[in-house]
Amino acid sequence: WINDMKVVMGPVQIIRKNEYENIGLYIHSYFSTAEIYKIFPQREEIFRSMLCCNIIVFHLFTYARHFIIGCRRILGITHNISNGFVYMETGGRKVLVKTNHLGVDIEYIQEMLKTPEFLLKYEEMKKSCADKIVFGSADRDAPLSGIIEKLEGYKQFLNQSKSGKAKTKLIQVLTKLHTEDEALEGPIKQEIENKHGNEVIEIKRSQLSKEERWALMAVSLSLIHI
Protein backbone atom coordinates (compact mmCIF):
# COMPACT_ATOMS: atom_id res chain seq x y z
CA TRP A 1 0.00 0.00 0.00
CA ILE A 2 1.15 3.51 -0.87
CA ASN A 3 -0.31 6.38 1.12
CA ASP A 4 -1.05 9.91 -0.10
CA MET A 5 0.07 12.24 -2.88
CA LYS A 6 3.57 12.80 -1.52
CA VAL A 7 4.66 9.45 -2.97
CA VAL A 8 2.27 9.32 -5.91
CA MET A 9 5.14 8.57 -8.33
CA GLY A 10 5.95 5.41 -6.37
CA PRO A 11 3.66 3.03 -8.32
CA VAL A 12 5.39 3.54 -11.66
CA GLN A 13 8.80 3.00 -10.05
CA ILE A 14 7.58 -0.26 -8.50
CA ILE A 15 6.08 -1.49 -11.76
CA ARG A 16 9.38 -0.87 -13.54
CA LYS A 17 11.01 -3.27 -11.08
CA ASN A 18 8.22 -5.85 -11.07
CA GLU A 19 5.32 -5.49 -13.51
CA TYR A 20 3.29 -8.15 -11.65
CA GLU A 21 3.36 -6.38 -8.28
CA ASN A 22 -0.01 -5.73 -6.61
CA ILE A 23 -0.22 -2.07 -5.60
CA GLY A 24 -2.82 -0.16 -3.60
CA LEU A 25 -2.90 3.64 -3.35
CA TYR A 26 -4.88 5.51 -0.67
CA ILE A 27 -5.27 9.28 -1.10
CA HIS A 28 -5.89 10.72 2.37
CA SER A 29 -6.08 14.34 1.24
CA TYR A 30 -8.01 16.45 -1.26
CA PHE A 31 -7.63 15.43 -4.92
CA SER A 32 -7.81 18.42 -7.25
CA THR A 33 -9.92 18.81 -10.38
CA ALA A 34 -8.64 18.29 -13.91
CA GLU A 35 -8.50 22.07 -14.39
CA ILE A 36 -5.87 22.32 -11.64
CA TYR A 37 -3.82 19.40 -12.94
CA LYS A 38 -3.81 20.88 -16.45
CA ILE A 39 -1.50 23.58 -15.06
CA PHE A 40 1.17 20.99 -14.15
CA PRO A 41 3.73 20.10 -16.84
CA GLN A 42 3.96 16.58 -15.31
CA ARG A 43 0.20 15.99 -15.18
CA GLU A 44 0.29 12.95 -17.49
CA GLU A 45 3.11 11.35 -15.50
CA ILE A 46 1.12 11.74 -12.26
CA PHE A 47 -2.02 10.12 -13.65
CA ARG A 48 -0.11 7.33 -15.43
CA SER A 49 1.75 6.50 -12.24
CA MET A 50 -1.54 6.27 -10.32
CA LEU A 51 -2.92 3.97 -13.02
CA CYS A 52 -0.05 1.55 -12.35
CA CYS A 53 -1.96 0.55 -9.20
CA ASN A 54 -4.47 -2.26 -8.90
CA ILE A 55 -6.74 -0.24 -6.63
CA ILE A 56 -6.99 3.48 -5.86
CA VAL A 57 -8.98 4.57 -2.82
CA PHE A 58 -10.19 8.10 -2.09
CA HIS A 59 -11.64 9.53 1.10
CA LEU A 60 -14.71 10.98 -0.66
CA PHE A 61 -16.50 10.17 -3.89
CA THR A 62 -16.02 13.81 -4.97
CA TYR A 63 -12.26 13.20 -5.06
CA ALA A 64 -12.72 9.93 -6.94
CA ARG A 65 -14.86 11.78 -9.50
CA HIS A 66 -12.10 14.39 -9.92
CA PHE A 67 -9.67 11.56 -10.69
CA ILE A 68 -12.03 9.84 -13.14
CA ILE A 69 -12.71 13.09 -15.00
CA GLY A 70 -8.99 13.90 -14.95
CA CYS A 71 -8.18 10.56 -16.58
CA ARG A 72 -10.66 11.32 -19.36
CA ARG A 73 -9.55 14.90 -19.99
CA ILE A 74 -5.82 14.42 -19.58
CA LEU A 75 -5.23 10.86 -20.84
CA GLY A 76 -8.39 10.19 -22.82
CA ILE A 77 -9.19 7.14 -20.65
CA THR A 78 -12.82 6.58 -19.68
CA HIS A 79 -14.17 4.59 -16.75
CA ASN A 80 -16.29 1.46 -16.76
CA ILE A 81 -18.80 0.05 -14.29
CA SER A 82 -19.15 -3.67 -13.59
CA ASN A 83 -21.23 -5.22 -10.79
CA GLY A 84 -21.39 -1.86 -9.04
CA PHE A 85 -17.62 -1.29 -9.15
CA VAL A 86 -15.93 1.56 -11.02
CA TYR A 87 -12.68 0.78 -12.79
CA MET A 88 -10.33 2.24 -15.37
CA GLU A 89 -8.96 -0.02 -18.10
CA THR A 90 -5.53 0.83 -19.48
CA GLY A 91 -2.63 -1.20 -20.85
CA GLY A 92 -4.61 -4.40 -20.52
CA ARG A 93 -5.09 -3.82 -16.80
CA LYS A 94 -8.16 -2.96 -14.73
CA VAL A 95 -7.66 -0.36 -12.01
CA LEU A 96 -10.38 -0.37 -9.36
CA VAL A 97 -11.44 3.08 -8.07
CA LYS A 98 -13.12 3.13 -4.65
CA THR A 99 -14.03 5.45 -1.78
CA ASN A 100 -13.53 4.56 1.86
CA HIS A 101 -14.48 7.01 4.60
CA LEU A 102 -12.33 7.17 7.70
CA GLY A 103 -14.54 7.83 10.70
CA VAL A 104 -13.75 9.29 14.12
CA ASP A 105 -14.57 7.26 17.24
CA ILE A 106 -15.94 10.06 19.43
CA GLU A 107 -16.63 7.85 22.46
CA TYR A 108 -13.08 6.48 22.46
CA ILE A 109 -11.62 9.99 22.27
CA GLN A 110 -13.85 11.28 25.06
CA GLU A 111 -12.83 8.42 27.35
CA MET A 112 -9.15 8.86 26.51
CA LEU A 113 -9.31 12.58 27.33
CA LYS A 114 -10.35 11.65 30.89
CA THR A 115 -7.37 9.37 31.56
CA PRO A 116 -4.72 10.46 34.11
CA GLU A 117 -1.97 9.91 31.49
CA PHE A 118 -3.54 12.39 29.06
CA LEU A 119 -4.34 14.97 31.76
CA LEU A 120 -0.75 14.86 33.01
CA LYS A 121 0.71 15.40 29.52
CA TYR A 122 -1.85 18.10 28.76
CA GLU A 123 -1.06 20.08 31.92
CA GLU A 124 2.69 19.78 31.26
CA MET A 125 2.29 21.03 27.69
CA LYS A 126 -0.15 23.78 28.66
CA LYS A 127 2.23 25.04 31.35
CA SER A 128 5.17 25.14 28.93
CA CYS A 129 3.10 27.19 26.46
CA ALA A 130 1.80 29.68 29.05
CA ASP A 131 -0.43 32.17 27.19
CA LYS A 132 0.98 31.40 23.73
CA ILE A 133 -1.03 30.68 20.60
CA VAL A 134 0.32 27.27 19.64
CA PHE A 135 0.90 25.81 16.19
CA GLY A 136 1.29 22.05 16.61
CA SER A 137 3.00 19.68 14.21
CA ALA A 138 4.31 16.11 14.28
CA ASP A 139 6.29 14.64 11.38
CA ARG A 140 8.81 11.98 10.53
CA ASP A 141 12.36 13.32 10.60
CA ALA A 142 13.03 12.96 6.88
CA PRO A 143 13.78 15.40 4.03
CA LEU A 144 10.52 14.52 2.25
CA SER A 145 8.50 15.63 5.30
CA GLY A 146 9.00 19.26 4.30
CA ILE A 147 10.36 20.42 7.67
CA ILE A 148 12.64 23.06 6.15
CA GLU A 149 9.82 24.52 4.04
CA LYS A 150 7.53 24.61 7.08
CA LEU A 151 10.11 26.46 9.17
CA GLU A 152 10.75 28.89 6.31
CA GLY A 153 7.04 29.64 6.22
CA TYR A 154 6.95 30.13 9.99
CA LYS A 155 9.98 32.41 9.82
CA GLN A 156 8.26 34.51 7.16
CA PHE A 157 5.14 34.71 9.34
CA LEU A 158 7.22 35.95 12.28
CA ASN A 159 9.07 38.48 10.11
CA GLN A 160 5.83 39.92 8.74
CA SER A 161 3.82 39.87 11.97
CA LYS A 162 4.05 43.02 14.04
CA SER A 163 1.98 42.05 17.05
CA GLY A 164 1.41 38.30 16.81
CA LYS A 165 4.94 36.93 16.92
CA ALA A 166 5.36 37.44 20.68
CA LYS A 167 2.15 35.49 21.28
CA THR A 168 2.82 32.48 19.05
CA LYS A 169 4.81 29.28 19.42
CA LEU A 170 5.49 26.44 17.01
CA ILE A 171 5.84 23.02 18.63
CA GLN A 172 7.41 20.69 16.10
CA VAL A 173 7.80 17.03 17.09
CA LEU A 174 10.07 14.90 14.90
CA THR A 175 10.11 11.12 14.93
CA LYS A 176 13.69 10.27 14.09
CA LEU A 177 14.10 7.44 11.61
CA HIS A 178 17.89 7.20 11.50
CA THR A 179 19.97 8.32 14.46
CA GLU A 180 22.98 9.07 12.25
CA ASP A 181 21.09 11.69 10.19
CA GLU A 182 22.07 15.32 10.57
CA ALA A 183 19.57 17.74 12.06
CA LEU A 184 18.82 19.63 8.83
CA GLU A 185 16.54 22.14 10.54
CA GLY A 186 19.30 23.37 12.88
CA PRO A 187 20.45 26.49 10.96
CA ILE A 188 16.97 27.87 10.28
CA LYS A 189 15.86 27.16 13.86
CA GLN A 190 18.90 29.06 15.10
CA GLU A 191 18.08 31.93 12.76
CA ILE A 192 14.53 32.14 14.12
CA GLU A 193 15.72 32.05 17.73
CA ASN A 194 18.40 34.70 17.14
CA LYS A 195 15.87 37.13 15.69
CA HIS A 196 12.69 36.36 17.64
CA GLY A 197 13.83 34.52 20.79
CA ASN A 198 13.73 30.87 21.76
CA GLU A 199 10.17 31.07 23.12
CA VAL A 200 8.58 31.18 19.66
CA ILE A 201 9.74 27.73 18.58
CA GLU A 202 10.32 24.31 20.13
CA ILE A 203 11.63 21.33 18.19
CA LYS A 204 12.00 17.98 19.86
CA ARG A 205 12.69 14.47 18.70
CA SER A 206 10.43 11.95 20.34
CA GLN A 207 8.24 8.92 19.74
CA LEU A 208 4.87 10.39 20.69
CA SER A 209 2.55 8.29 22.78
CA LYS A 210 -1.15 8.62 21.98
CA GLU A 211 -1.62 10.71 25.15
CA GLU A 212 1.18 13.09 24.07
CA ARG A 213 -0.22 13.34 20.55
CA TRP A 214 -3.69 14.24 21.81
CA ALA A 215 -2.23 16.67 24.35
CA LEU A 216 -0.43 18.44 21.50
CA MET A 217 -3.71 18.63 19.59
CA ALA A 218 -5.53 19.95 22.65
CA VAL A 219 -3.14 22.85 23.32
CA SER A 220 -2.80 23.83 19.64
CA LEU A 221 -4.97 26.42 17.99
CA SER A 222 -3.84 25.18 14.59
CA LEU A 223 -2.44 21.81 13.48
CA ILE A 224 0.00 22.08 10.57
CA HIS A 225 0.49 18.32 10.39
CA ILE A 226 -0.11 15.62 12.96
Salt bridges, closest charged atoms under 4 A:
GLU35 OE2 - ARG73 NH1 2.43
GLU111 OE2 - LYS114 NZ 3.94
ASP139 OD1 - LYS150 NZ 2.55
ASP139 OD2 - HIS225 ND1 3.02
ASP141 OD2 - LYS176 NZ 3.23
ASP141 OD2 - ARG205 NE 2.93
GLU152 OE1 - LYS155 NZ 3.26
GLU185 OE2 - ARG205 NH1 2.94
GLU191 OE2 - LYS155 NZ 3.16
GLU193 OE2 - LYS189 NZ 2.68
GLU199 OE1 - LYS132 NZ 3.91
GLU202 OE1 - LYS169 NZ 3.21
GLU202 OE2 - LYS204 NZ 3.96
GLU212 OE2 - LYS121 NZ 3.55
